[in-house]
């Protein structure tokens, strides 16, 4: 079980890095092609306008697949990748948090 925990922790680093790169690309696409949507999401960025409200809007935009309504193949591809990385990263982070408890209890 310790091996599985180590793998989940180590895999979080590249997934997070890849997610941030994809998020930056998606943000640039939204800002240049769909400024109204970009503003609705709170002018998403890594540092500026980064709040819980804006983060929640972005997460719901990805999870509900609202980007598909814009009918843009490039945006759809990038946002789908962001969505998948967000889901996988969240699952791995939950595992990384829960597994030490399980290892201590059953290890």
N, C-alpha and C positions, 0 to 999 in steps of 0.2 A: 504494500500500500504506500510505503514511503517513496518508492520509485514512481508511482503514478502521480503523487503530489509534486515531486521534483519536475516531472515532465510538464505538468500543468502550469507550474510557476515559470519554467523556462520558455514555454510556448506563448505566455502572455506578452513577453517583450516584443517579439516580431509582429504579433497580431496587433498590439497597440500602436506600434510604429507605422504599420501598414494602414491601420484605420485613420490615423492622423493625416497621412499623406492623401488618402482617398477623400477624407473630409475636406481638406484644403482644396482639392481639385473640384469637388462637388460645390463648395462654397463659391469658387471662382466662376464656375459655369452658371450658377444661380445669379450671381451678381451681374455678370455680363449679359446673359440672355433673358433672365426673368427677375428684374429688379423688384417688382412688386412682391413676388414670393419671398425673395431674399429679405426684404424689409419686414414682411409678415413674420418671418422666422426670427426677427430681431437682429438683422445684419450680422449673421453668425461669423464668428472669428475665434481665434485661439485665446487672445488676451482681451481685446476690446469687445464690449457688449457680451461678455461671457458671464451669464447669471443663471441661476436655477430655472427661472422662467423661460429664458431663451433655450437653455439646454433641453428642457422638457418639450418645448415646441419642436425642436430638431429631432429628438428621439421619437416623438409621435409621428412626425412627418415621415421618418424612415420606417417605423414599424407598421404604420397604416398604408404604406406604399403610396402616399399622396403624390410623389414625384412622377408616377406613371400617368397622372392626369395631364401633365405638360406635353406628352407625346414627343419626347426628345430621346433619341436612341443613346446618345453619349451620356446624357444625364441619367437615364434609366440604368445603364451599365454601371456607372460610377456609384450611384445611390444604392443599387442592389448590392454591390460589393460592400459599401459602408454598412448596410443593414445586416448582411451576413457576418461581417467582422464584429459588429456590435453585439449580436446575439451570441456568437461563439465566445467572444471576450467576456461577456457577462457570465456565461455558464462556467468558464474556466476560473474566473475570479471567485465565484461562489464555491466551486470545488476547492480552490486554494484556501479559502477561509474555513470550510467545513472539515476538510480532510485531517488537519492536525487534531481536531477534537476527536474524530473517529480513531485516528492512530493512537491517541492517548488512552482512549476508552477500550479499544479492542486490540491495540498493537502489542 
